[in-house]
Amino acid sequence: MPAEGKIDPRVVRTRNDVGAVALRLLIDEGWEAVTPGRVAAEAGYARATIYAHWPTRADLVAEAFARYGEMPHHEPTGDVARDVRGELDSFVRSMVERRLDRALAMLAERAQVTPEMVPVRDAFVAVGERPLRRTLAELPDTDREAAVAMLCGLVTHSVLMQGAPPTPAVLSAAIHIVLAGLDARAR
């Protein structure tokens, strides 16, 4: 038994393996592919192990989304415009390179029909938006919420609804419009 406060490396390895397989299945094949039996077979663990820790599809999908918690974010510089741009560039890269677009589309849809997925969605969005919210922390709450919704919404809409991320020029224009509007409101 591990010493108190220490996490057994086998537990960490199992969580990483199971989460990675669940995420791959989710992205490649969708919600229906993520079952305890399928994950057990592909991750190389006994079904009993999977069912003991992740008895439902929702549990496995939540574990899959924990893998996205390790996404790279922009390192803040203190320059609001540069930091907003850097964070949005990180978001765009994750949407494209880490296939976050597919995962977000599934999460949004599933949260509408599977109540267990609502806290997964809410936590995932909160963690993903946290760096942008920190960058805009000096704004009044309503202005910050509007700015985050507009900027994240631009990326999400472009990728999910138009099939491609916003161009760098469009991203720059949106950031300028939002920050200039906030500056004008502050005066």
LINNORGI-V90225 format. One record per helix or strand. SS is the DSSP state (A for helix, B for strand). FROM is the first residue (numbers start at 1). TO is the last residue. If there is no record, write none. Layout:
# LINNORGI-V90225
SS	FROM	TO
SS	FROM	TO
This chain:
# LINNORGI-V90225
A	9	29
A	31	33
A	36	43
A	47	53
A	57	68
A	80	97
A	100	113
A	116	135
A	141	162
A	168	186
